[in-house]
Amino acid sequence: MGAQEKSQANANPMQRVKVYRLNDDGKWDDQGTGHVTVDSMERSEELCLFVIDEEDNETILLHRISPDDIYRKQEDTIISWRDPEYSTELALSFQEPTGCSYIWDNICNVQRNLNFNSLNSETFHSMNSELRELPPIELSTLPLILKTVTESGIADQMRLTELILNDQDFFRKLMDLFRICEDLENIDGLHMIFKIIKGIILLNSPQIFEKIFGDELMMDIIGSLEYDPDVPHVQHHRNFLKEHVVFKEAIPIRDPLVLSKIHQTYRVGYLKDVVLARVLDEATVANLNSIIHGNNAYVVSLLKDDSTFIQELFARLRSPTTLEESKKNLVHFLHEFCGLSKSLQMVQQLRLFRDLMNEGIFDIVTDALQSQDKKLVLTGTDILILFLNQDPNLLRSYVVRQEGIPLLGLLVKGMITDFGEDMHCQFLEILRSLLDSYTLSGAQ
């Protein structure tokens, strides 16, 4: 039986119970100790209480949950009822009060849904009819929510998106349910939530993305996608993002919105390239790339207009008291900052590069090219190539001036220095671009 297999995964102290039956003498007989779950029967949508023996894995109790008011919760650890099938009183005595409350809530939810007419309407059982409302977000309705999300036609997908967006608490409730399932090691529930979230992401709605990629929900959303039923082992995406991805602030960024966008950009990229890389369609990938592109433009735009930030950045780069390692990080940041400027409109890009030139970026690159650190030298040449791709005359106008002669000398020296094949090509490309720009300007 499927429930027996699940019992191993759900062997949680919170769900450990003793089963008792009232005998003809009015005394409670101990039927055994096991773990209780609420699950559907094989080849049936009926939800039942299963208790599986903790020693031999046999079924101690199988009880179809009734819509009738037959259940009683006594104290904090006992649920009892008169079972119509056995014509006797049954009771579950829980090891933990938390487990008792959890199963009691499940029973109440199942009863509520059995008596909730709309759940039996064509709205949810036939995708050919108009989708009018979403099922309540509860453990017992996860199969119904999954069916609604994954079996909708094109018209219903639009309606589904609208319903999700109109329910302000939809994702909060779903993530609350995810955390409960995770605490109880409810693997079936976690697999369903994975499929629901994946299906919602594939709706490809920018408005939904805006909700689920916010700071409040993003890590839980990624957590729910760790439980892919098609992957044999649980993934550990949250652990990777928290423990192994270290955000280095080469220079303090004080705007919380900028920091939020930076973190969001990385996480959306990680979700796109790692978490759901094999299931996303081209349209969804394009929308996620659009979010990343928009965030980059937003971050660069705010930072470039923050005169205090730019001045502090260059002041630290020039300061003799700045540690060597810090200077390296600042140069790498400067390179990334220039690269992200591609997200800006062309006029804004050109203005930014001119501002950086006026702040003295070529002096910084000159220092970087004299480093013994090959990675730093490569970063310096990458910055120059970004400038050449933007406007070759910016760099040319610098190297023909007196203060630019050292940089030109380093570029020539780089041509005859054994930095390796890749680095040699970098220096060659820079010098060729400078000569091309000189020829073009001379022809004019």
C-alpha positions in Angstrom: 0.0 0.0 0.0 1.2 3.5 -0.8 0.7 4.7 2.7 3.0 2.0 4.1 5.8 3.3 1.9 5.2 6.8 3.0 5.3 5.9 6.6 9.0 5.6 6.5 9.4 9.1 5.2 6.9 10.4 7.7 8.3 8.7 10.8 8.2 11.9 12.7 7.8 12.0 16.6 5.1 14.6 16.1 2.9 12.0 14.4 3.7 9.0 16.7 0.5 7.6 18.2 -1.0 4.8 20.1 -4.3 3.4 18.7 -7.0 2.4 21.2 -10.4 0.6 20.7 -13.2 0.5 23.2 -14.1 -3.1 24.0 -17.4 -4.6 25.1 -16.4 -4.2 28.7 -16.0 -0.5 28.4 -12.2 -0.6 28.6 -9.7 0.7 26.0 -7.6 -2.0 24.3 -4.2 -1.0 23.0 -4.1 -1.8 19.3 -0.4 -0.8 18.8 1.9 2.1 18.3 2.7 3.7 14.9 2.7 6.9 12.9 -0.4 8.6 11.6 -0.8 10.4 8.3 -3.7 11.8 6.3 -3.6 10.5 2.8 -5.7 9.3 -0.1 -6.5 5.6 -0.7 -5.0 3.9 -3.7 -7.1 4.6 -6.9 -9.4 6.8 -4.8 -9.7 10.5 -3.9 -11.1 9.6 -0.5 -8.9 11.0 2.3 -8.2 8.6 5.2 -6.4 8.4 8.5 -3.6 5.8 8.2 -1.7 4.5 11.2 1.3 2.3 10.2 3.0 0.1 12.8 6.4 1.5 13.7 7.9 -2.0 14.0 6.5 -4.3 11.2 5.1 -1.5 8.9 1.7 -3.1 8.9 -1.5 -1.0 8.8 -3.0 -0.7 12.3 -5.8 1.6 11.3 -7.4 2.8 8.1 -10.3 5.2 8.6 -12.1 7.1 6.0 -12.6 10.7 7.3 -16.3 11.4 7.6 -18.0 14.7 6.9 -20.2 14.1 9.9 -19.4 15.7 13.3 -18.1 12.5 15.0 -14.6 13.6 16.1 -13.6 14.9 19.5 -10.3 16.4 20.7 -9.6 15.7 24.3 -7.0 17.6 26.2 -4.0 18.2 24.0 -3.0 14.7 22.9 -6.1 12.6 22.2 -8.5 12.5 19.2 -11.4 10.0 19.5 -14.6 9.2 17.5 -17.2 6.5 17.0 -16.3 4.7 13.9 -19.4 3.6 11.9 -17.4 0.9 10.0 -16.2 -0.8 13.2 -19.3 0.2 15.2 -17.1 1.1 18.1 -15.1 4.0 19.7 -11.6 4.6 18.5 -8.9 6.9 19.9 -5.5 8.1 18.9 -3.2 9.1 21.7 -0.3 11.3 20.5 3.2 11.5 21.8 3.4 15.2 21.0 0.6 17.9 21.4 1.9 19.5 18.2 1.2 16.4 16.2 -2.3 16.1 17.7 -3.1 19.7 16.7 -1.7 19.1 13.2 -3.8 16.0 12.5 -6.9 17.6 14.1 -6.5 20.6 11.8 -6.2 18.1 8.8 -9.4 16.3 9.8 -11.3 19.6 10.2 -10.0 20.8 6.8 -11.0 17.6 5.1 -14.5 17.8 6.6 -14.8 21.4 5.6 -13.9 20.5 2.0 -16.3 17.6 1.9 -19.0 20.0 2.9 -17.9 22.8 0.6 -20.1 22.4 -2.5 -17.9 24.5 -4.7 -15.1 22.1 -4.4 -17.3 19.4 -6.0 -18.5 21.8 -8.8 -17.4 21.7 -12.4 -15.2 24.7 -11.7 -12.4 22.4 -10.4 -13.3 19.0 -11.8 -13.7 20.1 -15.4 -11.2 22.4 -17.0 -13.6 22.9 -19.8 -15.7 25.2 -17.6 -14.8 28.7 -16.5 -12.5 28.9 -13.5 -14.3 30.9 -10.9 -12.3 30.6 -7.7 -9.2 28.9 -6.2 -9.5 26.1 -3.7 -8.6 27.1 -0.1 -4.9 26.5 0.6 -4.8 23.6 2.9 -2.9 20.3 3.0 -6.0 18.3 2.0 -6.6 20.5 -1.1 -3.1 20.4 -2.5 -4.1 17.7 -5.1 -7.0 20.0 -6.2 -4.7 23.1 -6.4 -2.2 21.1 -8.4 -4.9 19.9 -10.8 -6.1 23.5 -11.2 -2.6 24.8 -11.9 -1.3 22.1 -14.2 -4.5 21.2 -16.2 -5.7 24.6 -17.1 -6.2 25.5 -20.8 -5.0 28.9 -22.2 -8.1 30.8 -21.2 -8.1 29.2 -17.8 -4.4 30.1 -17.3 -5.2 33.8 -17.8 -8.1 33.5 -15.3 -5.8 31.5 -12.9 -3.2 34.2 -13.0 -5.8 36.8 -12.2 -7.2 34.8 -9.3 -3.7 34.3 -7.8 -2.9 38.0 -8.1 -6.2 39.0 -6.6 -5.6 36.8 -3.5 -3.1 38.8 -1.5 -2.4 35.9 0.9 -2.1 33.1 -1.7 1.7 32.7 -1.7 2.1 33.5 2.0 -0.4 30.7 2.8 1.2 28.3 0.3 4.7 28.9 1.8 3.3 28.5 5.3 2.0 25.1 4.2 5.4 24.3 2.6 7.2 25.0 5.9 4.7 22.7 7.8 5.2 19.9 5.3 9.0 20.3 5.6 8.9 20.2 9.4 6.7 17.1 9.3 8.8 15.5 6.5 5.7 15.2 4.4 7.4 14.3 1.1 4.1 13.8 -0.9 3.0 17.3 0.2 6.4 18.8 -0.7 6.4 17.1 -4.1 2.9 18.6 -4.9 4.0 22.1 -3.8 7.1 21.8 -6.1 4.8 21.0 -9.0 2.4 23.9 -8.1 5.2 26.4 -7.9 6.8 25.2 -11.1 3.4 25.4 -12.8 2.8 28.9 -11.5 6.3 30.0 -12.7 5.5 28.6 -16.2 2.4 30.8 -16.3 5.1 33.4 -17.1 3.3 36.3 -15.5 5.6 39.4 -14.8 3.1 40.4 -12.0 3.4 37.0 -10.3 7.2 37.2 -10.7 7.2 40.5 -8.9 5.4 38.9 -6.0 7.4 35.7 -5.6 10.8 37.2 -6.2 10.4 39.7 -3.4 12.6 39.5 -0.3 9.8 38.1 1.8 9.0 35.0 -0.4 12.1 34.4 -2.6 14.0 32.0 -0.3 10.9 29.9 0.5 10.0 29.7 -3.2 13.5 28.4 -3.9 13.2 26.1 -0.9 10.0 24.6 -2.3 11.8 23.9 -5.6 14.3 21.6 -3.7 11.7 18.8 -3.7 11.6 17.8 -7.3 9.9 14.3 -7.5 11.9 13.6 -10.7 15.2 14.0 -8.9 16.2 11.1 -6.5 17.7 13.3 -3.8 16.5 16.5 -2.2 18.5 19.5 -3.5 20.0 22.1 -1.2 19.6 25.4 -3.0 18.9 27.5 0.1 22.0 26.2 1.8 24.1 27.0 -1.2 22.8 30.5 -1.4 23.2 31.2 2.3 26.4 29.4 3.1 28.5 29.4 -0.2 27.4 32.6 -2.0 29.1 35.4 -0.2 28.1 39.0 -1.2 31.3 41.1 -1.1 30.8 44.8 -0.8 34.0 46.3 -2.1 32.4 49.6 -1.1 29.4 49.9 1.2 26.1 50.3 -0.6 23.7 52.1 1.7 20.6 52.1 -0.3 18.5 49.0 0.8 16.6 49.0 -2.4 19.8 48.7 -4.4 21.0 45.8 -2.2 17.6 44.1 -2.5 17.8 44.3 -6.3 21.4 42.9 -6.3 20.4 39.9 -4.2 17.2 39.4 -6.3 19.2 39.5 -9.6 21.5 36.7 -8.4 18.7 34.5 -7.1 16.6 34.9 -10.2 19.7 34.0 -12.3 20.3 31.0 -10.1 16.7 29.8 -10.4 16.9 30.2 -14.2 20.3 28.6 -14.7 20.3 26.0 -12.0 17.1 25.3 -10.2 14.7 25.1 -13.2 17.2 25.0 -16.0 15.8 21.8 -17.6 12.1 22.7 -17.4 11.8 26.4 -18.4 10.5 27.3 -21.9 12.0 30.0 -24.0 9.3 32.5 -23.3 9.8 32.2 -19.5 13.6 32.4 -19.8 13.2 35.6 -21.8 11.0 37.1 -19.1 13.5 36.1 -16.4 16.3 37.6 -18.4 14.2 40.8 -18.7 14.0 41.0 -14.9 17.7 40.6 -14.6 18.4 43.1 -17.3 15.9 45.6 -15.7 17.5 45.1 -12.2 21.0 45.7 -13.6 19.8 48.9 -15.3 18.1 50.0 -12.0 21.2 49.4 -9.9 23.7 51.0 -12.2 21.4 54.0 -12.8 21.0 54.7 -9.1 24.7 54.1 -8.3 26.0 56.3 -11.2 23.7 59.2 -10.0 25.0 58.8 -6.5 27.9 61.3 -6.5 28.9 60.4 -3.0 29.2 56.7 -3.9 31.3 57.3 -7.0 33.6 59.8 -5.2 34.1 57.4 -2.3 34.9 54.5 -4.8 37.7 56.5 -6.5 39.0 58.0 -3.2 39.5 54.5 -1.9 41.2 53.3 -5.1 43.6 56.2 -4.9 44.3 56.1 -1.2 47.7 54.8 -0.1 46.1 53.4 3.1 43.8 51.1 1.2 45.0 47.5 1.6 46.1 45.7 -1.6 43.4 43.1 -1.4 40.7 45.8 -1.0 42.1 47.6 -4.0 41.8 44.4 -6.1 38.2 44.0 -5.0 37.5 47.6 -5.9 39.0 47.2 -9.4 36.9 44.0 -9.9 33.8 45.9 -8.7 34.6 48.7 -11.2 34.9 46.2 -14.0 31.5 44.7 -13.1 30.0 48.1 -12.8 31.1 49.0 -16.3 29.9 45.7 -17.6 26.4 46.2 -16.1 26.1 49.6 -17.8 25.2 47.7 -21.0 21.7 47.6 -19.4 21.4 51.3 -19.7 20.2 53.2 -22.8 23.1 54.2 -25.2 23.1 57.9 -24.2 23.3 57.0 -20.5 26.1 54.5 -21.2 28.2 57.1 -23.0 27.6 59.7 -20.2 28.6 57.2 -17.5 31.8 56.2 -19.3 32.7 59.9 -19.8 32.1 60.5 -16.1 34.3 57.5 -15.1 37.0 58.8 -17.4 36.8 62.3 -15.8 37.0 60.6 -12.3 40.3 59.0 -13.4 39.4 55.4 -14.3 42.3 55.1 -16.7 44.8 56.0 -14.0 43.3 53.2 -11.9 43.7 50.8 -14.9 47.3 51.9 -15.3 48.0 50.8 -11.7 46.2 47.5 -12.3 48.3 46.7 -15.4 51.5 47.0 -13.3 50.3 44.3 -10.8 51.9 40.9 -10.5 48.4 39.4 -10.2 47.5 38.2 -13.7 43.8 38.2 -12.9 44.0 41.9 -12.0 45.9 42.7 -15.2 43.2 40.8 -17.2 40.5 42.8 -15.4 42.3 46.0 -16.3 42.4 45.1 -20.0 38.7 44.0 -19.8 37.8 47.5 -18.6 39.7 49.1 -21.5 37.9 46.9 -24.0 34.6 47.9 -22.6 35.6 51.6 -23.2 36.7 50.8 -26.7 33.4 49.1 -27.5 31.6 52.1 -26.2 33.7 54.9 -27.8 37.3 54.3 -28.8 38.0 58.0 -28.8 37.6 58.2 -25.0 40.7 56.0 -24.5 42.6 57.5 -27.4 42.1 61.0 -26.2 43.7 59.9 -22.9 46.8 58.0 -24.2 47.8 60.9 -26.5 48.1 63.2 -23.5 51.1 63.4 -21.2 49.4 61.5 -18.4 48.4 58.7 -20.7 51.9 57.8 -21.9 52.5 55.3 -19.1 49.3 53.4 -20.0 50.3 53.3 -23.7 53.7 52.0 -22.7 52.2 49.3 -20.5 50.0 48.2 -23.4 53.0 47.9 -25.7 54.9 46.1 -23.0 52.0 43.7 -22.6 52.4 42.7 -26.2 55.9 41.4 -25.6 55.3 39.9 -22.1 54.5 36.3 -21.7 51.1 36.6 -19.9 49.7 33.7 -21.8 47.8 33.4 -25.1 44.5 34.9 -23.9 46.2 38.0 -22.3 48.3 38.5 -25.4 45.2 38.7 -27.5 43.7 41.3 -25.1 46.6 43.6 -25.5 46.6 43.1 -29.3 42.9 43.9 -29.6 43.3 47.1 -27.5 46.2 48.4 -29.5 44.5 47.6 -32.8 41.3 49.4 -31.8 43.4 52.4 -30.8 45.1 52.5 -34.1 41.8 52.0 -36.0 40.2 54.9 -34.1 43.3 57.0 -34.9 43.0 56.2 -38.6 39.3 56.9 -38.6 39.7 60.2 -36.9 42.6 61.1 -39.2 40.5 60.3 -42.2 37.9 62.7 -41.0 
